[in-house]
Amino acid sequence: MIPFNKPYISGNELLYIRDAIAKGKISGNGYYTKKCQSYFEDRFGFHKVLLTTSCTDALEMAALLLDIQEGDEVIVPSYTFVSTANAFVLRGAKIVFADSREDHPGIDEKAIESLITPKTKAIVVVHYAGVACDMDTIMDLANKHGLFVVEDAAQAVQSFYKGKPLGSIGHLSAFSFHETKNIQCGEGGMLVINDEQFAARAEIIWEKGTNRSAFFRGEIDKYGWVDVGSSFLPSELNAAYLYAQLEEMEDIQEKRAQICQEYKEALSGWAEGLGIQIPFIPEFATQNGHMFYLLCKDVAQRSSIIAHLKSKDILSVFHYLSLHKSDFFREKHHGPELPQSDRYTNTLLRLPLFYELDPKAVISALLAYDS
C-alpha cells in the first residue's frame, strides 16, 4: 500500500531528544525551544515566535491576544479545518463564513468587504496548500476598517507572497508541525507575533497567564499570575525533534516540490481530457510542495478515482467539509450561499505526497483511469 502520508525522519531526532534529556530540562522553553524559535525569527524575519503544542493552540492564543469577546464577529473561510473557526468560537465570537476563490480553495478576497459589519474584529485567512491569499487586498481592507488579520499558515512553511514569507504579513500567524506537514514533530505548532503590541502578552498567555519567562530572564525578581493563559508551550522533546527537521528543511522542501512538479507534468494532459483541474498558483504566490490535489468534475468522479487508486493499493483522500454546513454550525449560518466552498468539498482529491514517495506508481495508476 502506498500511504497518503508518511512522516519524514531526518536521522537526528533521537540524538537531539537524548541531548535534551541529558540537559536536564524537558518541560519546555529550554535549549531546543529557543533554537527553533530563533531559527524562524532569523530566517524569515518574524518579530517574535513562540512554539506551541499545535497550530490549534496557536490559533487559540491569537483569539486571546485579540481579546475576542462574546458578540465579536470574525470572518473565516468555510473551506478550512475546524480549528480555524473553533479557536474564536471558544471566545464567544460569531463566525461569519466567506467563500473560496473560483480558481483556488483560498478565501475569496473580493467577498470579504461585504461581510464586514461594525461588530467585525478580525479576518482569518488560510493559505491553503501553502499558496498565499492576496494579502495586499486583505491588509488594505483590514486597515480601512480597523481590523486585525490572522494568517492560518498551517500548511505554509517557507511559502511566499510577493517575496514576503507567509506568516510575516498579518498581525498574528499560526503554523502547524503535525505529522502530515512538510516539517513535523508529530504534534506541534507555532505562533508568530508580527505586531509589537502583542509580544509581551503573548509570552504571558503562553506560560499559563504568568510572567515566568521574564523571571527566568532575570527581568523580575519573582513571578505570578498576571493574566489569562494556558499551558500552550510544548515539551523540549518535541522541540528537539523539530530542530532535527529544521536542519533538513531545504532538502525536504526541494524533494516535495520535485514530486509536485512530476505530478503536474505527467497528469496535466490526462486531467484536461477528463475535465479534471490541477492546482492553480497565482502570480503573487509560491508553492512549498505541501500537497498536490485534483479538482474532479463531481463527487461521483472523485469517488471513482479513489476506488480505482485503492484497487492499486494507493491511498488518496479528500478533506474539509464546508464548515457552514457542518452539524455544529448549520443552524447558525445565516449568511450567503458559498458555492465554491461546496465545490471544493465535493471535488477536491489529495494525492499521496511525502519525502520518500516515488510518484511514478501513482501517476501510472491515474493514467490508466479513463472513466
C-alpha positions as CSV (number, residue, x, y, z in Angstrom):
1,M,0.0,0.0,0.0
2,I,1.2,3.5,-0.9
3,P,0.0,5.6,2.0
4,F,-1.3,9.1,1.7
5,N,1.3,10.4,4.1
6,K,4.5,9.1,5.8
7,P,6.3,11.4,8.3
8,Y,9.9,12.1,7.2
9,I,12.7,11.2,9.7
10,S,15.9,13.2,9.2
11,G,18.0,10.8,11.4
12,N,19.0,13.2,14.2
13,E,15.6,13.3,16.0
14,L,16.6,10.7,18.7
15,L,20.1,12.2,19.0
16,Y,18.6,15.6,19.9
17,I,15.9,14.1,22.1
18,R,18.6,12.3,24.1
19,D,20.6,15.5,24.3
20,A,17.5,17.4,25.6
21,I,17.1,14.7,28.3
22,A,20.8,14.9,29.2
23,K,20.5,18.7,29.6
24,G,18.1,18.1,32.5
25,K,15.2,20.3,31.3
26,I,12.5,18.7,29.2
27,S,9.4,20.6,30.3
28,G,9.5,23.3,27.6
29,N,11.0,26.7,26.9
30,G,14.5,25.3,27.1
31,Y,17.5,24.9,24.8
32,Y,15.8,23.4,21.8
33,T,12.6,25.5,22.1
34,K,14.8,28.6,21.9
35,K,16.8,27.2,19.0
36,C,13.7,26.5,17.0
37,Q,12.2,29.9,17.7
38,S,15.4,31.7,16.8
39,Y,15.6,29.7,13.6
40,F,12.3,31.1,12.4
41,E,12.9,34.6,13.6
42,D,16.3,34.8,12.0
43,R,15.4,33.1,8.7
44,F,12.1,34.6,8.0
45,G,12.2,37.9,9.9
46,F,9.3,37.1,12.2
47,H,9.2,39.6,15.0
48,K,8.6,37.0,17.7
49,V,8.0,33.3,17.6
50,L,6.6,31.0,20.3
51,L,6.4,27.2,19.8
52,T,3.1,25.7,20.7
53,T,1.8,22.2,21.2
54,S,-0.3,22.5,18.0
55,C,-1.5,25.0,15.4
56,T,-4.8,24.8,17.2
57,D,-3.2,26.2,20.3
58,A,-1.5,28.9,18.3
59,L,-4.9,30.0,16.9
60,E,-6.4,29.9,20.4
61,M,-3.6,32.1,21.6
62,A,-4.4,34.5,18.8
63,A,-8.0,34.7,19.9
64,L,-6.9,35.5,23.4
65,L,-4.4,38.1,22.3
66,L,-7.1,39.9,20.1
67,D,-9.3,39.9,23.2
68,I,-12.2,38.3,21.3
69,Q,-15.4,38.7,23.2
70,E,-19.0,37.5,23.1
71,G,-20.6,39.1,20.1
72,D,-17.5,40.0,18.2
73,E,-17.6,38.8,14.6
74,V,-14.7,37.1,12.9
75,I,-14.5,36.4,9.2
76,V,-13.2,32.9,8.3
77,P,-13.2,30.9,5.1
78,S,-15.7,28.0,5.2
79,Y,-13.3,25.7,3.4
80,T,-10.8,25.0,6.2
81,F,-10.0,22.8,9.1
82,V,-12.3,23.2,12.1
83,S,-9.6,24.8,14.3
84,T,-9.5,27.9,12.2
85,A,-13.0,28.8,13.4
86,N,-13.3,26.9,16.7
87,A,-10.4,28.9,18.3
88,F,-12.6,32.0,18.0
89,V,-15.9,30.3,18.8
90,L,-14.3,29.3,22.2
91,R,-14.0,33.0,23.0
92,G,-17.7,33.7,22.1
93,A,-17.2,35.1,18.6
94,K,-19.8,34.9,15.9
95,I,-18.2,33.3,12.9
96,V,-19.0,34.8,9.5
97,F,-18.0,32.4,6.8
98,A,-16.6,33.6,3.5
99,D,-16.5,31.7,0.2
100,S,-13.4,30.4,-1.6
101,R,-11.9,31.7,-4.8
102,E,-13.1,30.2,-8.0
103,D,-9.5,29.3,-9.1
104,H,-8.2,28.2,-5.7
105,P,-9.5,27.0,-2.3
106,G,-8.2,30.1,-0.5
107,I,-10.6,32.8,0.7
108,D,-12.3,34.9,-2.0
109,E,-10.7,38.3,-1.2
110,K,-13.4,40.1,-3.2
111,A,-16.1,38.6,-0.9
112,I,-14.7,39.9,2.4
113,E,-15.8,43.5,2.5
114,S,-19.5,42.8,2.1
115,L,-19.2,40.6,5.2
116,I,-17.7,43.4,7.4
117,T,-20.1,45.0,10.0
118,P,-19.5,47.3,13.0
119,K,-19.0,44.1,15.1
120,T,-16.3,42.6,12.9
121,K,-13.0,42.4,14.8
122,A,-10.7,40.1,12.7
123,I,-10.2,38.4,9.4
124,V,-8.7,35.0,9.5
125,V,-7.1,33.8,6.2
126,V,-6.0,30.3,5.3
127,H,-3.1,29.8,2.9
128,Y,-4.4,26.6,1.6
129,A,-1.8,24.1,0.3
130,G,0.8,26.7,1.2
131,V,-0.4,29.0,-1.6
132,A,-0.8,32.7,-0.5
133,C,-4.0,34.6,-0.4
134,D,-3.9,38.1,-1.9
135,M,-2.5,39.7,1.2
136,D,-2.3,43.2,-0.2
137,T,-6.1,43.3,-0.7
138,I,-6.7,41.7,2.7
139,M,-4.4,44.1,4.6
140,D,-5.8,47.1,2.8
141,L,-9.3,46.0,3.9
142,A,-8.1,45.5,7.5
143,N,-6.5,48.9,7.6
144,K,-9.5,50.6,6.1
145,H,-11.9,49.1,8.6
146,G,-9.6,48.9,11.7
147,L,-9.5,45.1,11.8
148,F,-6.9,42.5,12.8
149,V,-5.6,39.9,10.4
150,V,-4.6,36.4,11.5
151,E,-2.8,34.1,9.0
152,D,-3.6,30.5,9.4
153,A,-0.4,29.3,7.8
154,A,-0.7,25.7,9.0
155,Q,0.4,24.4,5.6
156,A,2.5,27.3,4.5
157,V,6.0,26.9,6.0
158,Q,8.6,28.5,3.6
159,S,5.9,29.8,1.2
160,F,5.9,33.4,0.0
161,Y,3.6,36.3,-1.2
162,K,5.4,38.7,-3.5
163,G,8.7,37.7,-1.8
164,K,7.4,38.0,1.7
165,P,7.3,34.9,3.9
166,L,3.8,33.8,4.6
167,G,3.2,34.3,8.3
168,S,5.0,37.6,8.3
169,I,2.2,39.8,7.0
170,G,-0.8,39.6,9.3
171,H,-0.8,40.8,12.9
172,L,-0.6,37.2,14.1
173,S,0.1,33.9,12.4
174,A,-0.2,30.2,13.2
175,F,1.8,27.3,11.8
176,S,1.5,23.5,12.2
177,F,4.1,20.9,12.7
178,H,1.6,18.0,12.7
179,E,2.9,14.8,11.1
180,T,1.1,15.5,7.9
181,K,3.0,18.7,7.4
182,N,6.3,19.2,5.5
183,I,8.2,19.9,8.7
184,Q,6.8,18.0,11.6
185,C,7.3,16.7,15.2
186,G,4.2,14.5,15.4
187,E,2.1,17.2,17.1
188,G,3.3,20.8,17.2
189,G,2.7,24.4,16.2
190,M,4.0,27.9,16.3
191,L,2.5,31.4,17.0
192,V,4.1,34.3,15.1
193,I,3.7,37.7,16.6
194,N,4.3,40.4,14.0
195,D,2.7,43.3,15.9
196,E,4.8,44.5,18.8
197,Q,1.7,45.4,20.9
198,F,1.0,41.7,21.3
199,A,4.6,40.4,22.0
200,A,4.8,40.8,25.8
201,R,1.3,39.5,26.5
202,A,1.7,36.5,24.1
203,E,4.6,35.2,26.3
204,I,2.4,35.5,29.4
205,I,-0.6,33.7,27.8
206,W,1.9,31.1,26.6
207,E,3.1,30.5,30.2
208,K,-0.3,29.8,31.8
209,G,-1.0,33.5,32.4
210,T,2.2,34.1,34.4
211,N,5.2,36.3,33.8
212,R,7.5,33.3,34.4
213,S,9.5,33.8,31.2
214,A,10.5,37.3,32.3
215,F,11.5,35.8,35.7
216,F,13.8,33.2,34.0
217,R,15.5,36.0,32.0
218,G,16.2,37.9,35.3
219,E,13.9,40.8,34.4
220,I,11.8,40.5,37.6
221,D,12.6,39.0,41.0
222,K,9.5,36.8,41.2
223,Y,6.7,35.7,39.0
224,G,3.0,35.3,39.5
225,W,-0.4,35.1,37.9
226,V,-1.0,38.3,35.9
227,D,-3.4,37.4,33.0
228,V,-5.4,34.6,31.5
229,G,-3.5,31.9,29.7
230,S,-2.9,28.2,29.5
231,S,-0.1,25.6,29.0
232,F,0.5,26.3,25.4
233,L,4.2,25.6,25.2
234,P,5.5,22.1,24.0
235,S,8.0,19.9,25.8
236,E,11.7,20.1,25.0
237,L,11.3,16.6,23.5
238,N,9.0,17.9,20.8
239,A,11.3,20.9,20.2
240,A,14.4,18.7,19.9
241,Y,12.6,16.5,17.3
242,L,11.5,19.6,15.4
243,Y,15.0,21.1,15.3
244,A,16.3,18.0,13.6
245,Q,13.7,18.6,10.9
246,L,14.6,22.2,10.6
247,E,18.2,21.3,9.8
248,E,16.9,19.4,6.8
249,M,14.3,22.0,5.6
250,E,15.9,22.8,2.3
251,D,16.2,19.1,1.3
252,I,12.7,18.3,2.4
253,Q,11.2,21.2,0.6
254,E,13.1,20.6,-2.6
255,K,12.1,16.9,-2.7
256,R,8.4,17.7,-2.1
257,A,8.4,20.4,-4.8
258,Q,10.0,18.0,-7.2
259,I,7.2,15.4,-6.6
260,C,4.6,18.1,-7.2
261,Q,6.3,19.0,-10.5
262,E,6.4,15.4,-11.6
263,Y,2.7,15.1,-10.9
264,K,1.9,18.3,-12.8
265,E,4.0,17.4,-15.9
266,A,2.7,13.8,-16.1
267,L,-1.0,14.5,-15.3
268,S,-1.9,17.8,-16.9
269,G,-2.9,16.4,-20.3
270,W,-4.7,13.4,-18.7
271,A,-6.6,15.7,-16.3
272,E,-7.7,18.1,-19.0
273,G,-9.1,15.2,-21.1
274,L,-11.3,14.1,-18.1
275,G,-12.4,17.6,-17.1
276,I,-10.2,17.5,-14.0
277,Q,-8.3,20.6,-12.9
278,I,-4.8,20.6,-11.3
279,P,-3.7,23.2,-8.7
280,F,-3.5,26.8,-9.8
281,I,-0.8,29.1,-8.4
282,P,-1.4,32.8,-8.6
283,E,1.4,35.0,-9.9
284,F,1.9,36.6,-6.5
285,A,2.3,33.2,-4.8
286,T,4.8,30.3,-4.5
287,Q,4.0,26.8,-3.5
288,N,6.0,24.8,-1.0
289,G,5.3,21.3,-2.0
290,H,2.8,20.7,0.7
291,M,0.2,19.0,-1.4
292,F,-0.9,18.1,-4.9
293,Y,-4.6,17.8,-5.5
294,L,-7.1,17.2,-8.3
295,L,-10.4,19.0,-8.7
296,C,-12.7,16.4,-10.1
297,K,-15.9,17.1,-12.1
298,D,-18.1,15.9,-9.3
299,V,-18.4,13.7,-6.3
300,A,-19.1,10.6,-8.4
301,Q,-15.8,11.0,-10.4
302,R,-13.9,11.6,-7.2
303,S,-15.3,8.5,-5.6
304,S,-14.5,6.5,-8.7
305,I,-10.9,7.7,-8.7
306,I,-10.4,7.0,-5.0
307,A,-11.8,3.4,-5.6
308,H,-9.6,3.0,-8.6
309,L,-6.4,4.0,-6.7
310,K,-7.4,1.9,-3.8
311,S,-7.6,-1.1,-6.1
312,K,-4.0,-0.4,-6.9
313,D,-3.1,-0.2,-3.2
314,I,-2.8,3.6,-3.3
315,L,-4.5,5.7,-0.7
316,S,-5.8,9.1,-1.7
317,V,-8.0,11.3,0.5
318,F,-10.4,14.3,0.4
319,H,-10.9,16.7,3.3
320,Y,-12.7,19.7,4.6
321,L,-16.5,19.6,4.6
322,S,-17.7,23.2,4.3
323,L,-17.9,24.4,7.9
324,H,-21.0,26.4,7.3
325,K,-22.8,23.1,6.6
326,S,-21.3,21.2,9.5
327,D,-23.5,19.6,12.1
328,F,-22.3,22.1,14.6
329,F,-22.8,25.2,12.5
330,R,-25.6,24.5,10.0
331,E,-28.3,26.2,12.1
332,K,-26.1,29.1,12.9
333,H,-25.2,30.1,9.4
334,H,-27.4,32.9,8.1
335,G,-25.0,34.3,5.5
336,P,-25.0,33.8,1.7
337,E,-24.6,30.6,-0.1
338,L,-20.9,29.6,-0.5
339,P,-20.8,27.7,-3.8
340,Q,-17.1,27.5,-4.3
341,S,-16.5,26.1,-0.8
342,D,-19.1,23.5,-1.5
343,R,-17.5,22.7,-4.9
344,Y,-14.1,22.0,-3.2
345,T,-15.8,20.0,-0.6
346,N,-17.3,17.7,-3.3
347,T,-14.5,17.6,-5.8
348,L,-11.0,18.1,-4.2
349,L,-8.9,14.9,-4.0
350,R,-5.4,14.9,-2.5
351,L,-2.8,12.5,-3.9
352,P,0.0,10.8,-1.8
353,L,2.8,13.2,-1.1
354,F,5.8,12.5,1.2
355,Y,9.5,12.7,1.1
356,E,10.2,9.0,0.2
357,L,7.5,8.8,-2.4
358,D,8.3,7.8,-6.0
359,P,5.2,9.2,-7.7
360,K,5.6,7.0,-10.8
361,A,3.3,4.3,-9.4
362,V,0.6,6.8,-8.6
363,I,0.9,8.5,-11.9
364,S,0.8,5.2,-13.8
365,A,-2.4,4.2,-11.9
366,L,-4.1,7.5,-12.7
367,L,-3.1,7.4,-16.4
368,A,-4.8,4.0,-16.5
369,Y,-8.1,5.6,-15.3
370,D,-10.3,6.8,-18.1
371,S,-13.9,6.7,-16.8
